């Protein structure tokens, strides 16, 4: 089953893969802005999948807000994603199979 979420009017597909790879690096997840896709590592705990999904959604929200200068700044995205995860946990829980 494929899940989707709309961020600022843009529909993003959520994909779960065994070993996601972003630019040659093994990662827990990544955002593909061009193809409107979020890729999350499949073989980790549901809690980590949810937290990673919220982290990627934070990247996307900043990108869709037009701040490409900040959307990949982990020093901003990590703490903001953690706060948003606590706030929007019920929504994120519905998106992880």
C-alpha positions as CSV (number, residue, x, y, z in Angstrom):
1,X,0.0,0.0,0.0
2,X,1.3,3.4,-1.0
3,X,0.8,6.3,1.4
4,X,0.8,10.0,0.4
5,X,0.8,13.3,2.2
6,X,0.2,16.8,0.8
7,X,2.5,19.5,1.9
8,X,1.7,23.1,0.8
9,X,-0.5,21.7,-2.0
10,X,2.1,19.2,-3.3
11,X,1.4,15.5,-3.1
12,X,4.4,13.5,-1.8
13,X,4.5,9.7,-2.1
14,X,5.9,7.8,1.0
15,X,8.0,4.8,0.0
16,X,9.6,2.2,2.4
17,X,12.8,0.6,1.2
18,X,15.1,-2.0,2.8
19,X,18.3,0.1,2.3
20,X,17.6,3.7,1.2
21,X,20.6,5.4,-0.4
22,X,20.9,9.1,-0.9
23,X,23.7,10.3,-3.1
24,X,25.7,7.2,-2.4
25,X,25.2,7.3,1.4
26,X,23.2,4.8,3.4
27,X,20.5,6.7,5.3
28,X,17.4,6.2,7.4
29,X,15.4,8.3,5.0
30,X,15.6,11.1,2.4
31,X,13.4,13.6,0.6
32,X,13.3,13.7,-3.2
33,X,11.9,17.2,-3.9
34,X,12.0,16.8,-7.7
35,X,10.0,13.5,-7.8
36,X,7.9,14.5,-4.8
37,X,8.9,11.3,-2.9
38,X,9.9,10.5,0.7
39,X,11.9,7.3,1.2
40,X,12.1,5.7,4.6
41,X,14.1,2.7,5.8
42,X,11.9,-0.3,6.1
43,X,13.8,-2.5,8.5
44,X,13.9,-0.4,11.6
45,X,11.5,0.1,14.5
46,X,8.1,1.8,13.8
47,X,9.0,4.5,16.2
48,X,12.2,5.3,14.3
49,X,10.3,5.1,11.0
50,X,7.8,7.7,12.4
51,X,10.5,10.0,13.7
52,X,12.4,9.7,10.4
53,X,9.2,10.5,8.4
54,X,8.6,13.6,10.5
55,X,12.3,14.6,10.0
56,X,11.8,14.3,6.2
57,X,8.5,16.1,6.3
58,X,10.3,19.0,8.1
59,X,12.8,19.2,5.2
60,X,9.9,19.2,2.7
61,X,8.0,21.9,4.6
62,X,11.0,24.2,4.6
63,X,11.6,23.5,0.9
64,X,7.9,24.1,0.0
65,X,8.0,27.3,2.0
66,X,10.5,28.5,-0.5
67,X,13.6,28.3,1.8
68,X,15.9,26.1,-0.2
69,X,18.7,27.9,1.5
70,X,17.6,26.3,4.8
71,X,15.8,23.1,3.8
72,X,18.9,20.9,4.1
73,X,20.4,22.5,7.2
74,X,20.4,19.6,9.7
75,X,21.2,22.1,12.5
76,X,17.7,23.6,11.9
77,X,15.8,20.5,10.7
78,X,16.8,18.1,13.5
79,X,15.4,20.1,16.5
80,X,12.5,21.4,14.6
81,X,11.6,17.9,13.4
82,X,11.8,16.6,16.9
83,X,9.4,19.3,18.2
84,X,7.0,18.7,15.3
85,X,7.1,14.9,15.8
86,X,5.8,15.4,19.4
87,X,3.1,17.7,18.2
88,X,2.0,15.8,15.1
89,X,2.6,12.2,16.3
90,X,-1.0,11.1,15.8
91,X,-0.8,12.2,12.1
92,X,2.6,10.6,11.5
93,X,1.4,7.3,13.2
94,X,-1.2,7.0,10.5
95,X,1.3,7.2,7.7
96,X,3.6,4.3,8.9
97,X,2.2,0.9,7.9
